């Protein structure tokens, strides 16, 4: 299995252009397909919600500098691997 950013897929200009151009050319059938395609993306199971993980880590209460440093290190790792994907 491969994780993908489904929101980015929905915003893909090439895909959007293809769906809309072909929908105009072939009529209602492809328009219905493109609506179904977007609905399927929206309803696909989420394997990992990185924003939820980040929020949970940030909400952890830390009692000493070592715990605080670990919390920041974990957030930095998450940000390292998600920066380019979410922007």
N, C-alpha and C positions, 0 to 999 in steps of 0.2 A: 504494500500500500504506500501511496505517496501523498504527503500533505500538500495542498495547494491553497492559495488565497482565493476563495470563491467570490468574494466581493470585488477583487481586482479583475477576475474573469468577466464579471458582469459589466465592468467599466471599460473593458477592452474595446478600443475604437475600431479595430479591424473586424472583430466579431460583430459589433453593433452595426457597422456599415454593411457587412455581408447580410446579416439578418434583415435589415430594413430594405436594402436594395433588392434582395430576392423576394421579399414580401410584396414590394410594389410590383415587381415583374410577374410573380406567380399568383398574386391575389391573397385571399383570406387563409388559404391552407398554411402557407409559411408564416403568416402573422400569428396564427394559432400555435404553430410549432414554437416560434420564438417566445411567446408568452408562457408556454408549457416549459420550455428550457429554463427560463428565468425562475419559474415557480419551483422546478426541480432543484436548482441551485440553492434557492432560499430554504428549501425543506431538507436538504442533505444533512446527514448527521455531522455534528461537530466532533472532531477527534480531540482537539486541544484548543481551549480558549485562552490564549496567551494573555489577554487583557485581564481575565478573571484571575489567573495565576499571579500576575503582577500586582493586582489590587490586594490579593490576599497576603502576599509577602509584605507589601507596604503597610498593611494594617497590623502586622505583628508588633507586639510590644517588646521592646528590648530593654534589658536591665543593665547592660554594661557595654563598653566600647567594642569588645570582641564580637558580641552578637550584632551590634550596629554595623560593624565593618563587614560581617558576613552577609547581612541583609543587603547592603549596598553592592557588594560583589555579585550577588545573585541577580540583582536588578541590572547591573552592568552587562552580565552575560546574556540575559534575555534581550536587552536592547541591542547588543552586538549582532544577534542573529535575526532581529526583526526590523531593524532600522530601514533597510532598503525595501523590504517587502511591504511595509505599511504606508510608505510615503508615496 
